[in-house]
């Protein structure tokens, strides 16, 4: 299955603080065995795509970012200053729009069993669940 890096990130990490959403929530639920297996394989497959995205994004922070230092003058990271934000966003969007091949076949909604998901969960999981349009 081809999916954009953006969709992977949204499905895995669209969490408001303190709340699990999408795949992060789904994998904590009791699912039918075959469905649970398919989603666990999805997470394994997505992990390598996410690592590649993180690797490819680092040079953007080097190019557009500035060092952030603590009060003792020790560098604690990099941040994108406002004057570089637009260029950084364009470059990052290009990475987010890359389509990657992952091992996954969308799961029919009818196979999900008797679980309860929010509309926010369903939005995050849209690329991975089919049916239910009725």
C-alpha positions as CSV (number, residue, x, y, z in Angstrom):
1,X,0.0,0.0,0.0
2,X,1.2,3.5,-0.8
3,X,0.6,6.2,1.8
4,X,2.0,9.6,2.3
5,X,4.4,10.3,5.3
6,X,1.9,12.9,6.3
7,X,-0.9,10.3,6.6
8,X,1.4,8.0,8.6
9,X,2.2,10.8,11.1
10,X,-1.4,11.8,11.4
11,X,-2.6,8.2,12.0
12,X,0.1,7.5,14.6
13,X,0.8,10.8,16.3
14,X,-2.1,13.1,16.1
15,X,-2.5,13.0,19.8
16,X,-3.5,16.0,21.9
17,X,-1.5,15.9,25.1
18,X,-2.6,13.1,27.4
19,X,-4.9,11.5,24.9
20,X,-4.3,8.6,22.5
21,X,-5.8,9.0,19.0
22,X,-5.8,6.9,15.9
23,X,-3.3,4.0,15.7
24,X,-1.9,4.9,19.1
25,X,-5.3,4.3,20.6
26,X,-6.3,1.5,18.4
27,X,-3.4,-0.7,19.3
28,X,-4.4,-0.5,23.0
29,X,-7.9,-1.9,22.3
30,X,-9.1,-5.5,22.2
31,X,-9.4,-6.2,18.5
32,X,-10.3,-9.4,16.6
33,X,-7.1,-11.4,16.2
34,X,-6.6,-10.9,12.5
35,X,-7.2,-7.2,12.7
36,X,-4.8,-6.8,15.6
37,X,-2.1,-8.7,13.7
38,X,-2.6,-6.5,10.6
39,X,-2.3,-3.3,12.6
40,X,0.7,-4.5,14.5
41,X,2.4,-5.2,11.1
42,X,1.3,-1.7,10.0
43,X,3.1,-0.2,13.0
44,X,6.3,-2.2,12.2
45,X,6.2,-1.2,8.6
46,X,5.5,2.5,9.4
47,X,8.3,2.6,11.9
48,X,11.0,2.4,9.2
49,X,9.2,5.1,7.1
50,X,9.1,7.3,10.2
51,X,12.8,6.8,10.9
52,X,13.6,7.8,7.4
53,X,11.5,10.9,7.6
54,X,13.3,11.9,10.9
55,X,16.6,11.3,9.2
56,X,15.7,13.3,6.1
57,X,14.3,16.2,8.2
58,X,17.5,16.7,10.3
59,X,19.3,18.6,7.5
60,X,16.3,21.0,7.3
61,X,16.9,21.9,10.9
62,X,20.6,22.4,10.2
63,X,19.9,24.6,7.2
64,X,17.0,26.7,8.6
65,X,17.4,26.4,12.3
66,X,19.5,28.2,14.9
67,X,21.1,26.8,18.1
68,X,19.0,27.0,21.2
69,X,21.1,27.4,24.4
70,X,20.2,27.1,28.0
71,X,21.1,29.9,30.5
72,X,24.6,28.3,31.0
73,X,25.3,28.6,27.2
74,X,25.0,24.9,26.5
75,X,23.3,24.0,23.3
76,X,20.1,22.1,23.9
77,X,18.7,21.8,20.4
78,X,17.8,23.8,17.3
79,X,14.7,25.9,16.6
80,X,13.4,27.4,13.4
81,X,13.4,31.2,13.7
82,X,10.3,33.1,12.4
83,X,12.2,34.5,9.4
84,X,13.0,31.0,8.2
85,X,9.7,29.3,9.1
86,X,8.1,29.7,5.6
87,X,11.1,28.1,3.8
88,X,11.3,25.4,6.4
89,X,7.6,24.6,6.0
90,X,7.9,24.3,2.2
91,X,10.9,22.0,2.5
92,X,9.2,19.9,5.2
93,X,5.9,19.7,3.3
94,X,7.9,18.1,0.4
95,X,9.1,15.4,2.8
96,X,5.6,14.9,4.3
97,X,4.1,14.5,0.8
98,X,6.5,11.7,-0.2
99,X,4.6,8.4,-0.7
100,X,6.1,5.3,0.9
101,X,5.2,1.6,0.4
102,X,4.1,0.0,3.6
103,X,2.9,-3.5,4.2
104,X,-0.8,-3.1,4.8
105,X,-4.1,-3.9,3.2
106,X,-6.9,-1.6,4.5
107,X,-9.2,-3.3,7.0
108,X,-13.0,-3.5,6.2
109,X,-14.9,-1.6,8.9
110,X,-17.1,-4.6,9.4
111,X,-14.0,-6.6,10.5
112,X,-13.2,-4.2,13.3
113,X,-15.5,-5.9,15.7
114,X,-17.5,-4.1,18.4
115,X,-15.1,-1.3,19.3
116,X,-15.9,2.3,19.9
117,X,-13.9,5.0,18.1
118,X,-14.3,8.8,18.0
119,X,-14.7,10.8,14.8
120,X,-11.1,12.0,15.5
121,X,-9.9,8.4,15.6
122,X,-11.7,7.6,12.3
123,X,-10.2,10.7,10.6
124,X,-6.7,9.7,11.7
125,X,-7.3,6.1,10.5
126,X,-9.0,7.0,7.2
127,X,-6.3,5.5,4.9
128,X,-6.3,2.2,6.8
129,X,-10.1,1.4,7.2
130,X,-12.4,0.9,4.3
131,X,-16.2,0.7,4.1
132,X,-18.7,2.2,6.4
133,X,-19.7,4.8,3.8
134,X,-23.3,3.8,4.0
